[in-house]
């Protein structure tokens, strides 16, 4: 079967679902390790590994101010607790995890979308 590409269909934060812009090209970096190679004085290399969280960026979600979506998202970002997350790609791939909104929430009044950057733990289901 050929690979199917496309945007996320939706993101759900603590049970509240938001649909995504169909023109998005979201990027996911899975949590794990960063690798750095350093040289020793004798010319031999050594490997330094550091842990990095997962990130998701490049996704714009639709918001409706009359439903309080903007206030809800700001409240999530300002809260001092993790957000229960799930997201569905257009090919049916589902991601779940615990995240925080780490980017700025800049609400587009023309498009009624807001870009979200998420950082935390993402797990692909199935």
Secondary structure in CASP SS format (residue, H / E / C, confidence):
PFRMAT SS
TARGET T0000
AUTHOR 0000-0000-0000
METHOD secondary structure of the structure
MODEL  1
X C 1.00
X C 1.00
X C 1.00
X C 1.00
X C 1.00
X C 1.00
X C 1.00
X E 1.00
X E 1.00
X E 1.00
X E 1.00
X E 1.00
X E 1.00
X C 1.00
X C 1.00
X E 1.00
X E 1.00
X E 1.00
X E 1.00
X E 1.00
X C 1.00
X C 1.00
X C 1.00
X C 1.00
X C 1.00
X C 1.00
X E 1.00
X E 1.00
X E 1.00
X C 1.00
X C 1.00
X E 1.00
X E 1.00
X E 1.00
X E 1.00
X E 1.00
X E 1.00
X E 1.00
X E 1.00
X C 1.00
X C 1.00
X C 1.00
X C 1.00
X C 1.00
X E 1.00
X E 1.00
X E 1.00
X E 1.00
X E 1.00
X E 1.00
X E 1.00
X E 1.00
X C 1.00
X E 1.00
X E 1.00
X E 1.00
X E 1.00
X E 1.00
X E 1.00
X E 1.00
X E 1.00
X E 1.00
X C 1.00
X C 1.00
X H 1.00
X H 1.00
X H 1.00
X C 1.00
X H 1.00
X H 1.00
X H 1.00
X H 1.00
X H 1.00
X H 1.00
X H 1.00
X H 1.00
X H 1.00
X H 1.00
X C 1.00
X C 1.00
X C 1.00
X C 1.00
X E 1.00
X E 1.00
X E 1.00
X E 1.00
X E 1.00
X E 1.00
X E 1.00
X C 1.00
X C 1.00
X C 1.00
X C 1.00
X E 1.00
X E 1.00
X E 1.00
X E 1.00
X E 1.00
X E 1.00
X E 1.00
X E 1.00
X C 1.00
X C 1.00
X C 1.00
X C 1.00
X C 1.00
X E 1.00
X C 1.00
X C 1.00
X C 1.00
X C 1.00
X C 1.00
X E 1.00
X E 1.00
X E 1.00
X E 1.00
X E 1.00
X E 1.00
X E 1.00
X E 1.00
X E 1.00
X E 1.00
X E 1.00
X E 1.00
X E 1.00
X C 1.00
END
